[in-house]
């Protein structure tokens, strides 16, 4: 005859709930941290720099004078896009480090 022990399994359920709450808090903390971490993307050997948070909020854009050629605006546009994409890539890498472990956990 199977013995279930009344509420004996309830302790495990409470422990699982505590673990889930702890993981949810850790994820929320990681998301808050991402708002403060800044990354800088560059292009053209540093002619153009884009700095953004890991939440992809642009903080600054720096363009060195030698990157500005009035006869070749297209090159400057390409440098800006490349710097932005470099910063996004770096932000995504850090984001994956910080919250990737929580993916698929339904939190």
C-alpha positions in Angstrom: 0.0 0.0 0.0 1.4 3.4 -1.0 2.0 5.9 1.8 1.7 9.6 0.8 2.2 11.1 4.2 -0.5 13.8 3.9 1.4 17.0 3.2 4.9 15.4 3.1 5.3 16.6 -0.5 4.4 20.2 0.3 8.0 20.9 1.6 9.4 20.1 -1.8 6.8 22.4 -3.5 7.7 25.2 -1.1 11.4 24.7 -1.8 10.7 24.9 -5.6 8.7 28.0 -5.1 11.5 29.7 -3.2 14.0 28.7 -5.9 11.7 30.1 -8.6 11.3 33.4 -6.7 15.1 33.6 -6.1 15.7 33.0 -9.8 13.1 35.6 -10.8 14.8 38.2 -8.5 18.2 37.4 -10.0 16.8 37.9 -13.5 15.3 41.2 -12.5 18.6 42.3 -10.9 20.5 41.3 -14.1 18.0 43.3 -16.2 18.5 46.4 -14.0 22.3 45.9 -14.2 22.1 45.9 -18.1 20.6 49.4 -17.9 23.9 50.7 -16.4 26.5 48.8 -18.4 27.8 50.7 -21.4 29.5 49.4 -24.5 31.2 51.3 -27.3 31.2 50.3 -30.9 33.7 51.7 -33.3 34.5 51.8 -37.0 37.1 53.3 -39.3 39.8 52.6 -36.8 38.1 54.8 -34.2 36.9 57.5 -36.5 33.3 56.9 -35.3 32.2 55.7 -31.9 28.8 54.8 -30.6 28.3 54.3 -26.9 25.1 52.6 -25.6 23.7 50.8 -22.7 23.1 47.0 -22.9 19.5 47.9 -23.1 20.4 49.6 -26.4 19.9 53.2 -25.4 22.4 55.3 -27.2 24.4 57.5 -24.8 26.8 59.2 -27.2 28.1 59.4 -30.7 31.6 60.7 -31.5 32.8 61.5 -35.0 36.4 62.6 -35.5 36.8 65.5 -38.0 38.9 63.5 -40.4 35.8 61.2 -40.9 33.9 64.1 -42.4 34.3 64.5 -46.1 31.6 66.6 -47.6 32.2 64.9 -50.9 31.6 61.4 -49.4 28.8 61.6 -46.9 27.9 58.0 -47.8 31.2 56.8 -46.2 30.4 58.6 -42.9 26.9 57.1 -42.9 28.4 53.7 -43.4 30.9 54.3 -40.5 28.0 55.3 -38.2 26.0 52.3 -39.1 29.0 50.0 -38.6 29.7 51.5 -35.2 26.1 51.2 -34.1 26.0 47.5 -35.2 29.3 46.9 -33.4 27.9 48.4 -30.2 24.6 46.3 -30.5 26.7 43.2 -31.0 28.7 43.9 -27.8 25.5 44.7 -25.9 23.9 41.5 -27.0 26.9 39.5 -25.9 26.8 41.0 -22.4 23.0 40.6 -22.3 23.4 36.9 -23.1 26.0 36.5 -20.4 23.7 38.2 -17.8 20.3 36.8 -18.6 20.7 34.0 -21.2 20.8 31.4 -18.4 17.2 32.4 -17.6 15.9 31.7 -21.1 13.2 29.1 -21.3 12.5 29.0 -17.6 9.2 30.8 -17.9 10.1 33.5 -15.5 
